[in-house]
Amino acid sequence: SRMAWTRQMRTPVAIRRRMVMQMNAADMSTVTPVREPRYITTPIYYVNGQPHIGHVYTTLACDVVARFSRLDGHDVLFVTGTDEHGQKVEQSARNAAESPQAFADRVSNTFRSLLPLYNFSCDTFIRTTEPRHKEATQALWQKLRASGDIYLGEYEGWYSVRDEAFYTEDELVDGLAPTGAPVDWVAESSYFFRLSRWCENLQAHIRDNPEFILPVTRRNEVLSFMRDGLRDLSISRTTFSWGIPVPAQGEDEADVAQHDAEHESAAERPALNHIMYVWLDALTNYLTAVDYPHTDSPTFQRYWPASLHMVGKDILRFHAIYWPAFLMAAGLPLPKRLFAHGWWMSDGQKMSKSLGNVIDPFKLVEQYGTDPVRYFMVNEVAFGGDGDFSGRKLIDCVNAKLSNELGNLAYRTTSFSHKQCGGKVPIPGKFTPQDEEMLAATDALLPQLRACIDTLALHRYTQAISLVTQQANRYIDVQAPWTLKKSD
């Protein structure tokens, strides 16, 4: 005859197997497979403004990957932090009547306070104002200079302080940056990185490694941008002082002499007070966190190259073109994967301060709770695409998936076990075909979830769990243990 509820209210497969091992092979022990280390990074967030849900979304995605990876036997280093240099920060600090360092300290602490609020499992929080980061960034500069990839010149062109990015005339839209930010014409002495030298190598790497840039649409976007070649990149500024100084070297005098030979007036000669371009500074944080320039350190040897750089699509170019070119020039291995996800909108509109629809991530948790917000943001959007946030959607998602599906399943199983089995997990008997079907679904779940993580299809992760949860609820409905208890 069929077993009673002790058979139907099935325990997780891992527990079931452990019970079997304890009964039949007490001398055996389970062994967690040892997998390769994973170094997972968010971009470091710019302290010019306050945190928003875009910052939360990127960190959450990394947290999902990091948590699963640890459970799956990987040694994980999960890094986030704040980008604290640049002209925009200097201006914002002045407007706030603070020193740049005091301003950066205050805003960085705001970003750091998101970590416990959202239960993020970061291992390291890095700041670009740390001494170790200055050491790493200046060491990388010296590497690039030694390779012949840095030279002194003059920059004239459009620059957006808000974006901390240079734009060509062709990229402007109605006199503004493609992002809508205002631009200013800049003419100043600048060190340049020979980005053009690395165009073919980078194109070849992207084509030969189809998973280097994901999703595929972002990969195609990068290759399209590079189709006509790359222009050398200005990597220093002289019009502000809040940043990491370009390291002085003996070659500086030769640079000035060359500059004098190429310009009619010695009055145009640059002063040797260059500050590194904020993106060269910021991108180097990925090396700083693994002890660069100490490449023989155990941390660097274990974790570099990075397994995953997670970014928003608005900073794709910096990570997919500039960063790998810097690394190639420095003779360092490239990250294994770069994933650029989409943006969150609010009720169909792009979030902006002027529209008053920017969502405060602190108030969001205060209103709905940490786990509901986390679940909604992973479940709601096909990861990589844009998402639309609304409180109504969040409530509907949580009610349907966490309350009605998972919550109901948890309540039914634990409540029934508590009432009918003294709160203990019963030892199973012989399984019926219906039991085996349910157990097969749970056995298949781990490989499915692993594939979701490995391909960064994070929305499919929650969907896979939801399908098994629905099946388990149907199983209980059909088996009706409350009836079986009376007759079996």
N, C-alpha and C positions, 0 to 999 in steps of 0.2 A: 504494500500500500504506500501511497505517497506520505512523505514525512510531514510532520506538522510544521508550525511556524518556525521551528528551529532550522528548517531547511530553506523555507522561502525567504526569510528576512536575511539576505545574504550579507556577510561581512566582506570588506574589501579583499581583493585577491591576495594582496601582500600578507594580510593577517591570516587568511585561510591557509596559505602555503606555510607560514611560520608554525601554525598549529600542527599541520601535517608533519613538518620536520621534527617538531618537539615530540610527537607521538612515535614516529617511526625511525628517526635517526638522530637521537639526542646528541651524538658526538659530532654532527655536522654543523657548520656555521655558514651564514650567508656572507658573500664577499661583494662589496660594492666595486663595480668596474672603475679602473683608473683611466680617466680620459684626459685629453690635452688641456692645458690651461687656457682660460679665456680672459682676455683683457677687453673690457667693454667701457665705452666712453660716451658721455653726452658732450655736446659742445659746452664750453664754459660760457656762462651767461653774462651779458654786458650790463654793468652796474649803472648805466645811465638812467634806467627806468626801473619800475617796480615789477615783481614777478607777475606773470599772467598764465592762463591755462595752457598756452603753447609751451612754456617752460615745463610745466607739470607733465604735459603729454609726452615730451621727449624723454624726460627722466623716468616716467612710468614705464614706457616701452622698454627702456634699458633694464629697469628693475624686474620686469616680468622675465626677460631673457636671463638675467643674472640669477634670480631665485630658482628658476627651473634648472639652469645649468649646474648650480651647486647641488641640488637634489639629485641630479643625474650623474654626479661623480666628477664634475669639472672643478678645478681650482680656479676661482674667479677673482679678478681684480676689477672692481666697478668704481669708476672715477667720474666725478662731476666737479663743478667749481664756478668761479667768477672771473671775468675778464675786466680788468680794472684800470687800464691805461687808455690814452688817446685824447685827442682834442675835444671830443664831445664830453668826456668825463671832466676834463679841465674846465670847460665852460659851465657845465652843470654845477660843479663845486663852487665856482665863482658866484653863480646866480643864487646858490644856497648859503652864501657867506661862510663857507667851510673850506678848509684846506682839501686838496684832492685826496690825500690819504684818509682824513676823517670822513669825507663823503663816501669813499670806497668802503671803509670799514662798516659804516652804518648800513649801506645798501647790501653789501655782501652778507651781513648777518641776517637780513631779511630773506635772502635766498636760502641761506643755511637753515632757517627756521622751517622751511618747507619739508625738509627731510624727515623729521619725526612726525610732522603733521600728516604726511601722506605715507608714512611707514616705508620710506625708501631705504634700501639696504646698502647704501654706498659704503665703500671701503675707504675712500680718500676724497677729501674736499680740497681742491687746489685753488690758490689765489695767485694771480700774476704779479702781485706786489711782494711775494715771498722771495727771500734771498736766493733760495735754490732755483727759482725760476729765472731770475736774472742770470745766474751762472749758466744754466742750460741754454738760454736764448743767445747769450753772447758767444757761447761755445759753438752753437750751430752757425751763427754769422761767420765766425772765423773759419769754419769748415767750408762754407760756401765761397768765402773769399779765397781760400787756399786752392779751391778747385777752379778758380778763374771765372766764377759765375757772378761776381759782383764788380761793378765799375761805377765811377763817379760821373754824373752828367747833370743835365738840366731838365726839369719837368715843367711842361706847360700843358695844361688841360683842365678838364672839369673834375671837380672833387666834391663828393657829398659828405659833409661832416656827420650827418645823421646815420648814413650807411657805413661810414669809414671806408669808402670805396671810390676808385677812379672810374670815370666813364668817358667813352669816346663821343664825338659829336653825333655819330650815327645811332648811339644807344639812347640819346635823350628823347623824351616824349613831351612835346609842347614845352620845351625848355626845362623839364624836370628829369630826374633820374627815373629809370624804369619802375622803381618802387614808389614814385610820387614824391620823393624827397627833393628839397631844393639843392641846387649845385652852385658852386662858386668856381670862377676861373682862378687857377693857381699857377704861379710861376715861381719856382724856387730851385735851388741846388738840391740834388737828390742822388742817392745811391740807387742803382738799378740792379735787378736780378735778371740774368739772361734766360728769361722764360722761353724765348724763341728757340733756344738751343735744345730744349727738352720736349718740344712738341711731338716730333715723330716717335720718340721713345715712349712717351705717354700714350699716344694714340695706339701704338702697338700693344702696350700693356693692357689697355682697356679692351681691345678687340680679342686679345688672347686669353683674357680672364673675364668671361661674361658675368661672373658674380661679384666682380670688383665694385661695380656701381649698380645699385638697385633702388627702386624698381627699374625695369627695362626702359620705361619712358624717360627717366632721368639720365640713364646711360646714353640714350640717343640724343638727348638734349646737349649733353657735354660734348659728344663727338661732333654734333652739328656746329657748336660754338667754335670748335677747333679746326673746322674744315679748311679755312683759309689761313691757317697758321696762328701763332700767338705773338703778341708784341711784348717786349721786355717790360718788366714790372717795376715801378717805383717802389722802393722798400725803405725809404727814410724820409723824414720831414724835419724842417728847421723852424717852422712858424709856431711851435709850442714846445713845452718842456716836460710835460707829464708823460713819461714813458721810460723805456729802457734805452740808455745811451748806446750809440754805436761804439763798439770797443775800439780804442785808439790802437793803431799799429804803425810800424815804420813806413808802410806803403802809403800812409796818408799824405806825406810830403810829395810823393811821386804823383798821386792823384791831383794835388793842387797844381803841380807843375804842368801836368798834362792839360788841366783845365785852362791854365793861363795861355798855353800854346793854341788852344782851340777857340779862345774868346779874345776879342779885340781889347777889352778894357780889364785891367787888373782889379778894377773896382767891383767887377762881377764875381770876383773870387769868393768861393763859399767859406764860411767859418766852419771849423771842424766841431760843430756842436749838434750833430745829427741825432735824432731820436728814431728808433726803429718803427717802421710801419706797424700799426697795431695788429694787423692780421698775421704778420710773421711772428710777432710777440705772442699772440693768442694761440696760434696753432701749435707752437712749440710746447704748450702745456702737456700734450699727449706724451712727449718725451720726458719732460720734467718729472711726471708722476712715476716713471719707471727708472729714475736715478740717472738719466742722461746729464752730463756727458760721460758718466762712469759706465761705459758699455760692458765692462767686465764684471759688473755687480750682479749678484744672484737675481735681483729683481728684474733688471734689464734683460738678462739672459733668459729668464723664465717667461716673461710676458710680451716682449717685443718680437715681432710686429703685432700691433693691435688686432684683435679678432673682429671688432666691430666699432666703427665710428657711426653713431646715430645723430642725424642732424635734421633740421627743418629744410624744406626745399628752397627757402630764400637764401641760404648760405651754401648752396650746392657748389657753386663755382670755386669758392675759396678752398673747399675740402677736396674737390674732385680734380682740380687743375693745379692751383698754387701749391697745396700741401704735398702731393706726390712728386711734383717737380722739385721742391726744396729737398725732399728726402732722396730722390735720385741723385741730385747734385752733391749731396753730403755722403753718398755711398751707403745709405741706410735702407733696410728692407721696407717695402710699402705695406700699409695695412691690408689685411685680408679682404675686408668688406666695408663699404660705405653705403648706408641706407638713408635716403632723404624722404621723409614722410611729408604729408600734406598739412594744410592749415585747418584750424577750427574757425567756423563762422558762427554767428549768433542769430538764430531765427532767419537764416538765409542771407544775412548781410555780413560783410567783412567787419571784424571788430575794429573800432577806432575810438579814440577819446572824444573826437568831435561828435560822433553819433551817440556817445554815452552808453555803448553796449559792451564795453570791455568787462569781462567776467573776473571778479576778484577770487583767486584760488583759495584764500583764507576763509572768506565768507561762504564759499561753495561747500567746504567741508563742515563748517559750522551749521549750515542749513540741512545737508543731506547725510553727512557722515563719510568717513574715509573710504571704507570698502565699497559702498554703493557708487561713489564717484569713480573710484579706480575701475570697478567692473564696467560701468557704463562707457567709459572712455576707450577701453579695450574692445568691448563688444560692438559698439555702435558703428564703427567705421571700418571699411575694408582698408587694412593698414597700408599706407602709402598714398591713399587718396585724401581728399578734403572731407571734413566732417561738419555737421551742423548741430550746434548745441542749443538745447532748450530744456528748461526745467520739466516741461511736460513729458518730453522724450525720456529723460532720466527716470522720472517716477514710473512711467509705463514699463521701462526696461527692468527696473529693480523689482517691481511688483510681479512681473511675468516670470523672470528668470531666477531671481534670488529668493523671492518669497513663495510664489506658487509652485515652482519646480523644485529647486534645491532645498528651500526651507521646508516645504511640505514633505519631501522625501526624508529629510533628517528627522523631522518631528515624528513621522509615522514609524520609522524604524527604531529610534531611541525610546520613544514613548511605549511602544508595544513591548520591546525587550525589557524595559524597566518594570513594566507591570506584570509581564508573564514569565520572566526569567530571572527575576531578582537583580536586574541590571548587569548580568553577565553575558558574555558572548558564548553562545552554545556551540558544541562540537557538531559539525555537519555529519549527516549520514549519506546514503547513496543518492546521487543526483539523478533527477529526471531530465528528459530532453529539454524541457522548459528552463530548468536550472542551468543546464549546460549552455543554452543559448544566451542567457543573461550573463553568465560568467565569461563566455567568449567575448561578449561585448566589452566587458571591463578589462579583460586581458589585452584586447586590441587597443585599448585607449592610450597606454603609454607610448607605443610606437607612433600613434597618430599625433600625440602632443609633441613628441620629439621632432617629428617632421615639421610641425607648425612653427616651432621655435627655430629650427635650423634654416627654414625658408623665410622666416620673419612674417609668416601669415598669422599674425597674432589674433586677429578677429576669428580665425578658424579654430583657434585654441578654445575659446569660450563656447563656440558652436559645437565642437566635438564633445565637450563635457555636457552641454545642454542636451544633446541627442541621447547620451547614455542615461542621463538623469530622467528624461522623459520615458525611456524604455523601462527604467527601474520602477517608475510610478505605475506604468501600465502593468508590469509584472505583478506588482502588489495587488492591483485592482483585480486581475484575473485569478491570482492564487487565493485571494481573500483569506489570509491567515486567521482572521477573527472567526471565520466559519470553520476552518480546518481544525482549530483548537478544540472544537466541540466534538468532532467526529474522528480525528486522526491522531 
